[in-house]
């Protein structure tokens, strides 16, 4: 499963619309398996997508909405019942969509994406409006679909959700590609990781910090001011061994990993479209 991340206004939704031929690119092209989506016969058999849960006729029933999609894509009518059951809407199948909550509309949108049993699935903010149980359900569904060998491409602003579900990430900012790599590789690019060190003796901390710096580690704050500092560029085992040799009694030695959110905020800081101006910054 691939997570698609970027600040608000970065172009995530536009990118998905370009893939589906709903917007025309000013240059270049977007294809699925080498073909434009509009050139794929029976599109829902190739790509399923949820872009906007509100983009559906409120006067129709869920069953009627999916039946129309099935008919226009040459799909068997039985798929309507199967996907409604899959997303937990079987009992609400004949209710008008206008009376659905946002979470129910999200489930209906996911059902529509699954209708053609496609190998490629695109979802734009699919867990918005879902309750905690619904989020867990969606997470499990996406992981299962990916485990079946499908391409599952999910755009989201929820870092915690990406940490739980994504294998790889594509990150954009201001319409430009920032990163395309595994989640672990991307998270490791943040500066929030390291080894936390704390001593009861500030003098011992200063001596240990100097020894670590001589070995090539980076110490923040420099000199180990205050008896507590963070070390990067050296693992915890080496830090502990050096502390032992230096005679520094440690009150704490802990590994702190960089989170996905840390890395995202750092690497997209220059790509945020809407942010508060800093004091003294030109308007």
C-alpha positions as CSV (number, residue, x, y, z in Angstrom):
1,X,0.0,0.0,0.0
2,X,1.3,3.5,-0.9
3,X,0.4,6.6,1.1
4,X,0.1,9.9,-0.8
5,X,1.1,12.8,1.4
6,X,1.5,16.6,1.0
7,X,0.5,19.8,2.7
8,X,-3.0,21.3,1.9
9,X,-2.9,22.7,-1.6
10,X,0.1,20.5,-2.7
11,X,-1.9,19.0,-5.5
12,X,-2.9,15.5,-4.1
13,X,-6.6,15.6,-5.2
14,X,-5.6,17.2,-8.5
15,X,-3.1,14.4,-9.1
16,X,-5.8,11.7,-8.6
17,X,-8.1,13.6,-10.9
18,X,-5.4,13.7,-13.6
19,X,-4.9,9.9,-13.3
20,X,-8.7,9.4,-13.8
21,X,-8.9,11.9,-16.7
22,X,-11.1,14.3,-14.8
23,X,-8.6,17.1,-15.3
24,X,-6.3,17.7,-18.3
25,X,-2.6,18.1,-17.6
26,X,-0.9,21.2,-19.1
27,X,2.0,18.9,-20.0
28,X,2.9,15.2,-19.7
29,X,0.4,12.4,-19.2
30,X,-1.0,10.1,-16.5
31,X,-1.5,6.4,-17.3
32,X,-2.5,3.2,-15.6
33,X,-0.6,0.1,-16.9
34,X,0.5,2.3,-19.8
35,X,-3.0,3.4,-20.9
36,X,-5.0,6.5,-20.1
37,X,-8.0,5.7,-17.9
38,X,-10.4,7.0,-20.6
39,X,-9.0,4.4,-23.0
40,X,-9.6,1.5,-20.7
41,X,-12.8,-0.4,-21.6
42,X,-15.1,-0.9,-18.6
43,X,-13.1,1.5,-16.4
44,X,-14.3,0.1,-13.0
45,X,-12.8,-3.3,-13.9
46,X,-9.3,-1.6,-14.1
47,X,-9.4,1.2,-11.5
48,X,-11.6,1.8,-8.6
49,X,-11.6,5.2,-6.9
50,X,-13.2,7.3,-4.1
51,X,-12.5,11.0,-4.6
52,X,-15.4,12.7,-2.9
53,X,-18.0,10.9,-0.8
54,X,-20.5,13.7,-1.4
55,X,-20.3,13.3,-5.2
56,X,-23.4,11.1,-5.5
57,X,-27.1,11.7,-6.1
58,X,-28.8,12.1,-2.7
59,X,-32.2,10.9,-4.0
60,X,-30.9,7.5,-5.0
61,X,-30.6,4.5,-2.8
62,X,-27.2,2.9,-2.3
63,X,-28.4,-0.2,-4.1
64,X,-29.7,1.9,-7.1
65,X,-26.5,4.0,-7.3
66,X,-24.3,0.9,-7.4
67,X,-26.7,-0.9,-9.8
68,X,-26.3,1.9,-12.3
69,X,-22.5,1.8,-12.0
70,X,-22.6,-2.0,-12.5
71,X,-24.8,-1.8,-15.6
72,X,-22.7,0.9,-17.3
73,X,-19.5,-1.1,-16.7
74,X,-20.8,-4.5,-17.7
75,X,-20.6,-5.9,-14.2
76,X,-23.0,-8.6,-12.8
77,X,-25.7,-7.3,-10.6
78,X,-24.7,-9.7,-7.8
79,X,-21.6,-7.5,-7.2
80,X,-23.9,-4.8,-5.8
81,X,-25.0,-7.0,-2.9
82,X,-21.5,-8.3,-2.4
83,X,-19.8,-4.9,-2.0
84,X,-22.6,-3.5,0.1
85,X,-22.1,-6.4,2.5
86,X,-18.3,-5.9,2.3
87,X,-18.6,-2.3,3.6
88,X,-21.3,-3.0,6.1
89,X,-24.2,-1.2,4.3
90,X,-26.3,-4.2,3.5
91,X,-29.1,-3.2,5.9
92,X,-29.1,0.4,4.6
93,X,-29.0,-0.6,0.9
94,X,-32.5,0.7,0.1
95,X,-32.2,3.9,2.1
96,X,-31.8,7.2,0.2
97,X,-28.2,8.4,0.2
98,X,-29.3,11.9,1.2
99,X,-30.0,10.6,4.7
100,X,-26.6,9.0,5.0
101,X,-24.0,10.3,7.5
102,X,-20.5,11.2,6.1
103,X,-19.1,7.9,7.4
104,X,-21.8,5.9,5.6
105,X,-21.1,7.9,2.4
106,X,-17.4,7.0,2.7
107,X,-18.3,3.4,3.0
108,X,-20.6,3.7,-0.1
109,X,-17.7,5.3,-2.0
110,X,-15.4,2.5,-1.0
111,X,-18.1,0.0,-2.2
112,X,-18.2,1.7,-5.6
113,X,-14.4,1.5,-5.9
114,X,-14.6,-2.2,-5.2
115,X,-17.5,-2.9,-7.5
116,X,-15.4,-4.0,-10.5
117,X,-12.9,-6.0,-8.4
118,X,-10.1,-3.9,-9.9
119,X,-6.3,-4.4,-9.5
120,X,-5.8,-0.6,-8.9
121,X,-7.6,1.4,-6.1
122,X,-7.3,5.1,-5.5
123,X,-8.7,6.7,-2.3
124,X,-8.7,10.4,-1.4
125,X,-9.1,10.9,2.4
126,X,-11.2,7.7,2.8
127,X,-11.4,7.7,6.6
128,X,-12.8,11.2,7.0
129,X,-16.1,10.9,8.9
130,X,-15.5,7.3,10.0
131,X,-15.8,6.5,13.7
132,X,-12.9,4.6,15.4
133,X,-14.3,1.2,14.6
134,X,-14.8,2.3,11.0
135,X,-11.1,3.5,10.8
136,X,-9.9,0.1,12.0
137,X,-12.2,-1.6,9.5
138,X,-10.9,0.6,6.6
139,X,-7.3,0.0,7.7
140,X,-7.7,-3.7,7.7
141,X,-9.5,-3.6,4.3
142,X,-6.8,-1.6,2.7
143,X,-4.1,-3.9,4.1
144,X,-6.0,-7.0,2.9
145,X,-6.5,-5.6,-0.6
146,X,-2.8,-4.8,-0.8
147,X,-1.9,-8.3,0.4
148,X,-3.9,-9.7,-2.5
149,X,-1.5,-8.0,-4.9
150,X,-3.5,-4.9,-5.7
151,X,-2.2,-1.4,-6.0
152,X,-3.7,0.6,-3.1
153,X,-3.0,4.3,-3.3
154,X,-4.3,6.4,-0.4
155,X,-4.2,10.1,-0.1
156,X,-4.4,11.3,3.5
157,X,-3.3,14.1,5.9
158,X,-3.5,11.7,8.9
159,X,0.1,10.8,9.7
160,X,-0.9,8.2,12.3
161,X,-3.0,6.4,9.7
162,X,-0.1,6.3,7.2
163,X,2.2,4.9,9.9
164,X,-0.3,2.1,10.6
165,X,-1.1,1.2,7.0
166,X,1.4,2.3,4.3
167,X,4.4,0.4,3.1
168,X,5.6,3.2,0.8
169,X,5.1,6.9,0.5
170,X,4.8,9.4,-2.3
171,X,5.2,13.0,-0.9
172,X,4.6,16.2,-2.9
173,X,4.6,19.9,-2.2
174,X,3.5,22.8,-4.4
175,X,2.9,20.2,-7.2
176,X,6.5,18.9,-7.1
177,X,7.7,15.5,-6.0
178,X,9.6,15.6,-2.6
179,X,10.0,11.9,-2.0
180,X,9.1,8.4,-3.3
181,X,10.4,5.7,-0.9
182,X,9.5,3.3,1.8
183,X,7.8,4.6,4.9
184,X,10.8,3.6,7.0
185,X,13.3,5.4,4.8
186,X,11.2,8.6,4.8
187,X,10.7,8.6,8.6
188,X,14.5,8.1,9.1
189,X,15.1,11.4,7.2
190,X,13.7,13.4,10.1
191,X,16.0,14.8,12.7
192,X,13.7,13.8,15.6
193,X,15.5,10.5,16.2
194,X,18.6,9.8,18.3
195,X,19.7,8.6,21.7
196,X,18.6,10.5,24.8
197,X,21.2,10.7,27.5
198,X,20.8,12.1,31.1
199,X,23.2,12.2,34.0
200,X,22.9,13.5,37.5
201,X,26.3,15.3,37.2
202,X,26.5,18.2,34.7
203,X,30.3,18.0,34.8
204,X,30.2,14.3,33.8
205,X,27.7,15.2,31.1
206,X,30.0,17.8,29.6
207,X,32.9,15.3,29.6
208,X,30.8,12.6,28.0
209,X,29.5,15.0,25.4
210,X,33.0,16.0,24.5
211,X,34.0,12.3,24.2
212,X,31.0,11.6,22.0
213,X,31.8,14.6,19.7
214,X,35.4,13.4,19.3
215,X,34.0,10.0,18.1
216,X,32.0,11.8,15.4
217,X,28.6,12.0,17.1
218,X,26.4,15.1,17.1
219,X,25.3,16.3,20.6
220,X,22.4,18.6,21.2
221,X,22.6,20.9,23.1
222,X,26.4,21.3,22.5
223,X,28.5,20.4,25.5
224,X,25.6,18.5,27.1
225,X,24.4,21.6,28.9
226,X,22.2,20.8,31.9
227,X,23.2,17.2,32.2
228,X,20.7,15.9,29.5
229,X,21.3,15.8,25.7
230,X,20.5,14.0,22.5
231,X,23.0,12.1,20.5
232,X,22.7,11.4,16.7
233,X,25.1,9.6,14.5
234,X,25.8,6.9,17.0
235,X,23.8,4.0,18.3
236,X,22.8,3.4,22.0
237,X,25.3,0.6,22.5
238,X,28.2,2.7,21.6
239,X,27.0,5.7,23.6
240,X,26.6,3.4,26.7
241,X,30.1,1.9,26.2
242,X,31.7,5.3,25.9
243,X,29.8,6.5,29.0
244,X,31.2,3.5,30.9
245,X,34.8,4.3,29.8
246,X,34.3,7.9,30.6
247,X,33.1,7.1,34.1
248,X,29.8,8.9,33.6
249,X,26.9,7.5,35.6
250,X,23.8,7.5,33.4
251,X,20.4,8.2,34.8
252,X,18.8,7.6,31.4
253,X,19.9,6.1,28.1
254,X,16.9,5.8,25.6
255,X,16.5,5.4,21.9
256,X,14.2,7.9,20.4
257,X,13.0,7.2,16.9
258,X,12.0,9.9,14.4
259,X,8.2,9.8,13.7
260,X,6.6,10.1,10.3
261,X,5.1,13.4,11.4
262,X,8.5,14.7,12.3
263,X,10.0,13.9,9.0
264,X,6.9,15.2,7.1
265,X,6.9,18.5,8.9
266,X,10.6,19.0,8.3
267,X,10.7,18.0,4.6
268,X,7.6,19.9,3.6
269,X,8.2,23.1,5.6
270,X,9.1,25.0,2.5
271,X,6.0,23.7,0.6
272,X,3.2,24.8,2.9
273,X,0.8,27.0,0.9
274,X,-1.1,28.4,3.9
275,X,0.7,29.2,7.1
276,X,0.9,32.0,9.6
277,X,3.6,34.7,8.9
278,X,6.4,34.8,11.3
279,X,7.1,38.0,13.2
280,X,9.1,40.4,11.0
281,X,8.5,38.3,7.8
282,X,7.5,40.2,4.7
283,X,3.9,40.0,3.7
